[in-house]
């Protein structure tokens, strides 16, 4: 069977990494929690779950989730308990150079600190390597220190600052992590800061 790293929620010391066994189309994290691919049936649950009350989490239209599931199913995952969805990841792979992108990742605050977000990121990186992506990139609000620190611990580097990405005066960090097809890590080297208008004008994302 295919091997991937997955997290268990044993103890209070964070994630314990082990080889998982397949269950219900995903990977079992504990006796009552599973990580699996996102389906159409999950969309309404995601839009109504407690995760959406977090100020850093965006709620997207139904069509947005559908587009991702239909085109990039291997990059869309949920974490669920027996009763509810407590985390999810939306991602995709496209562009020149070919790269994977983390569009959204969120974990219910009641379940943070258990390695679930790290596990989702590892799954996305595994899929990116399988598709020969040169790197994974993401945008994060530079004011969200916890998120910036989290990605830094995972090995992501700030490629550039995107001015006014979220709103006037609210900037984003464009962070990169090189995959195995870029052993020199050239895609992580610091680039030139840019504005949102320049990104749209030059179609640089």
C-alpha positions as CSV (number, residue, x, y, z in Angstrom):
1,X,0.0,0.0,0.0
2,X,1.0,3.6,-0.5
3,X,2.8,5.2,2.4
4,X,2.3,8.7,3.7
5,X,3.0,10.4,6.9
6,X,-0.1,11.0,9.0
7,X,-0.6,12.4,12.5
8,X,-2.1,10.7,15.6
9,X,-3.5,12.7,18.5
10,X,-1.9,10.7,21.2
11,X,-0.8,12.5,24.3
12,X,-0.2,16.3,24.6
13,X,3.2,16.5,22.9
14,X,1.9,17.2,19.4
15,X,1.9,15.0,16.4
16,X,3.3,11.5,16.4
17,X,4.3,10.5,12.9
18,X,3.8,6.9,11.7
19,X,2.8,4.9,8.6
20,X,-1.0,4.9,8.5
21,X,-3.4,2.3,7.2
22,X,-6.1,3.2,4.7
23,X,-9.7,3.7,6.0
24,X,-12.8,5.0,4.3
25,X,-10.9,6.4,1.4
26,X,-8.5,8.4,3.6
27,X,-6.0,8.0,6.5
28,X,-7.0,7.4,10.1
29,X,-5.5,9.9,12.5
30,X,-7.0,8.4,15.6
31,X,-9.8,6.1,16.6
32,X,-12.3,8.9,16.0
33,X,-10.7,11.1,13.3
34,X,-9.9,10.6,9.7
35,X,-8.2,12.6,6.9
36,X,-9.7,12.0,3.5
37,X,-10.3,13.7,0.1
38,X,-12.9,16.4,0.0
39,X,-16.2,15.6,-1.8
40,X,-19.2,17.7,-3.0
41,X,-21.1,16.6,0.1
42,X,-18.6,18.3,2.3
43,X,-19.1,21.8,0.9
44,X,-22.1,22.7,3.0
45,X,-20.6,21.3,6.1
46,X,-17.4,23.3,5.6
47,X,-19.3,26.6,5.0
48,X,-21.3,26.1,8.2
49,X,-18.6,24.6,10.5
50,X,-17.1,26.4,13.5
51,X,-13.9,26.9,11.6
52,X,-15.6,29.7,9.6
53,X,-15.9,31.9,12.8
54,X,-12.1,32.4,12.8
55,X,-11.2,35.9,11.6
56,X,-8.4,34.6,9.4
57,X,-10.6,32.1,7.6
58,X,-12.5,33.0,4.4
59,X,-15.8,31.5,3.4
60,X,-16.0,30.9,-0.4
61,X,-19.0,30.5,-2.7
62,X,-20.2,26.9,-3.3
63,X,-19.0,27.1,-6.9
64,X,-15.5,27.9,-5.7
65,X,-15.2,24.7,-3.7
66,X,-16.8,22.7,-6.6
67,X,-14.2,24.1,-9.1
68,X,-11.4,23.0,-6.9
69,X,-12.8,19.5,-6.2
70,X,-13.5,18.9,-9.9
71,X,-10.1,20.1,-11.2
72,X,-7.7,19.5,-8.3
73,X,-9.2,16.6,-6.3
74,X,-5.8,15.3,-5.2
75,X,-5.1,18.6,-3.4
76,X,-8.5,19.0,-1.6
77,X,-8.8,17.3,1.8
78,X,-10.8,17.3,5.0
79,X,-10.3,16.2,8.5
80,X,-13.4,14.9,10.2
81,X,-14.5,13.4,13.5
82,X,-17.5,11.1,13.7
83,X,-19.7,14.2,13.9
84,X,-18.2,17.1,12.1
85,X,-15.4,18.5,9.8
86,X,-12.7,20.0,11.9
87,X,-10.2,20.9,9.2
88,X,-9.7,21.2,5.5
89,X,-7.2,22.1,2.8
90,X,-7.9,23.6,-0.7
91,X,-5.0,23.4,-3.1
92,X,-4.1,23.2,-6.8
93,X,-1.2,22.7,-9.2
94,X,-0.7,24.8,-12.3
95,X,1.4,27.5,-14.0
96,X,4.8,28.0,-15.5
97,X,6.9,27.0,-13.7
98,X,4.6,24.2,-12.6
99,X,3.9,24.6,-8.9
100,X,1.4,23.6,-6.3
101,X,-0.5,26.3,-4.4
102,X,-2.1,26.3,-1.0
103,X,-5.3,28.3,-1.4
104,X,-6.8,27.7,2.0
105,X,-6.0,25.6,5.1
106,X,-7.9,25.8,8.4
107,X,-8.2,23.8,11.6
108,X,-11.0,24.2,14.2
109,X,-9.3,25.9,17.2
110,X,-10.5,23.1,19.5
111,X,-8.3,20.7,17.5
112,X,-5.2,22.8,17.0
113,X,-1.8,21.7,18.3
114,X,-2.4,18.1,17.3
115,X,-0.4,18.1,14.1
116,X,-3.5,18.1,11.8
117,X,-2.4,21.2,9.7
118,X,1.1,19.8,9.4
119,X,-0.3,16.5,8.2
120,X,-2.5,18.3,5.5
121,X,0.6,20.2,4.3
122,X,2.6,17.0,4.1
123,X,-0.1,15.4,2.0
124,X,-0.2,18.4,-0.4
125,X,3.6,18.3,-0.7
126,X,3.6,14.6,-1.4
127,X,1.1,15.1,-4.2
128,X,3.1,18.1,-5.5
129,X,6.2,15.9,-5.7
130,X,4.3,13.1,-7.4
131,X,3.3,15.6,-10.1
132,X,6.8,17.0,-10.4
133,X,6.0,20.5,-9.2
134,X,9.0,22.6,-8.7
135,X,7.7,24.2,-5.5
136,X,4.7,24.9,-3.3
137,X,3.6,28.4,-2.7
138,X,1.1,30.2,-0.6
139,X,0.0,33.7,0.5
140,X,-0.3,34.5,4.2
141,X,-1.3,37.7,6.0
142,X,1.9,39.1,7.4
143,X,0.0,40.1,10.5
144,X,-1.0,36.5,11.2
145,X,2.2,35.7,13.2
146,X,1.1,32.2,14.2
147,X,0.5,31.2,10.5
148,X,3.8,32.8,9.4
149,X,5.7,30.9,12.1
150,X,3.9,27.7,11.3
151,X,4.9,27.8,7.6
152,X,8.5,28.8,8.5
153,X,8.8,25.8,10.7
154,X,7.7,23.6,7.8
155,X,10.5,25.0,5.7
156,X,8.7,27.8,3.7
157,X,10.7,30.9,2.9
158,X,9.4,34.4,2.1
159,X,9.8,34.9,-1.6
160,X,8.3,38.3,-1.7
161,X,5.9,40.7,0.0
162,X,2.7,41.5,-1.9
163,X,1.5,45.0,-0.9
164,X,-2.2,45.6,-0.3
165,X,-3.0,41.9,-1.2
166,X,-5.9,41.6,1.2
167,X,-7.0,45.2,1.5
168,X,-5.3,48.7,1.5
169,X,-2.5,48.5,4.1
170,X,-3.0,44.7,4.7
171,X,-0.1,42.9,3.0
172,X,0.7,39.3,2.2
173,X,3.9,37.2,2.3
174,X,4.3,35.0,-0.8
175,X,6.1,32.0,0.7
176,X,7.8,29.2,-1.3
177,X,9.1,25.7,-0.5
178,X,11.2,23.9,-3.1
179,X,10.2,20.3,-4.0
180,X,12.5,17.5,-5.1
181,X,12.6,18.7,-8.7
182,X,14.4,21.8,-7.5
183,X,17.3,20.4,-5.4
184,X,19.2,23.8,-5.7
185,X,16.2,25.5,-4.1
186,X,16.3,28.3,-6.6
187,X,12.6,28.8,-6.3
188,X,13.0,29.8,-2.7
189,X,15.5,32.7,-3.4
190,X,14.2,36.1,-2.4
191,X,12.4,38.0,-5.2
192,X,11.3,41.5,-5.6
193,X,8.3,42.8,-3.6
194,X,5.3,43.5,-5.7
195,X,1.9,45.2,-5.5
196,X,-1.5,43.5,-6.1
197,X,-2.0,45.7,-9.1
198,X,1.3,44.6,-10.6
199,X,0.4,41.0,-10.1
200,X,-2.9,41.4,-11.9
201,X,-1.3,43.5,-14.7
202,X,1.5,41.0,-15.3
203,X,-0.6,37.9,-14.5
204,X,2.1,36.9,-12.0
205,X,0.7,34.6,-9.3
